């Protein structure tokens, strides 16, 4: 397509990149705010704080649906409009939770944000795949994918003092201010980035689950989706269980355990950008993704040996390696999804990627808990993660690297 080719040669689409990065960051912050506010919300409603896990599962569960259903909407209304919709669902979710304040309405707020959350990656990939020069495509996708850990970091930094100062309801309402500003600013980008929308396009050509059939049709996509499932699941196994594991089993104080999680998150943010830069210059993204699986497996095995006699610097070093691999892969993965789909099918193929990652987030932490319950050993659970990761990593390393789109326009 001549327009797409000229746009790709023109340079990095800075407006779309940083606009969609901001949407992902604020939407993720909104989703994770309930986790930060869980103690206060649970005390007010008289429910266990641990039930926040159901909230996150609901967000990602409905996010899977919105991801796989999003391509038709992206083509018909434009990717910037869909990003605005994602932002609106996050804002509506905060309003429902803060103004309702009942168990049923908080559960409903998870559904509301989930109906948009899954569409963020396909919408941004559609823009970036069509307008990013090949020489920087991995770096651009990596920068965009820092929005997820950045949103988690913002929730952890901004929400606690707000909770103490104004309470959990007002703290959530305060998030509406930057979201409203961003919503208005995105409107300025519509002329440039939604110009190729097709108002007459059917929303579900071939059925709402048509993108999932691509997994059956395209072998390269099957492998990448399996890798995405395992890596994203491993990411949550590390992140969700690190603090409780270090405190309950390894005997570390809460502050030290929290520091380990912080190092994990910081490594996730920085590694995404670094790996994207490396992939554009020296090593193919497929090889890097495969190597991440092997190194991730090693980090998982070592993590299972943590104990009270371990020095804190060694713990933090392993946490950094785990964050750089288990949480640092998504930018490279989405760049590969965009390559497989090509400019015309980036939304469809990326929706499969988001679906696979969200499914891993939902399934693997639960299996991790099952293994711990059955064996009484965190080491066994981390070893199971290691086996899954190394198999996926080796499969990528032994596969033939692709350079051109694998899905027909």
Helices and strands as residue ranges (DSSP letters): H 2-10, H 14-45, G 49-51, H 52-77, H 79-100, H 103-117, H 119-131, G 134-136, H 137-187, H 190-193, H 210-217, H 219-248, H 254-281, H 285-303, H 312-326, H 330-375, H 378-398
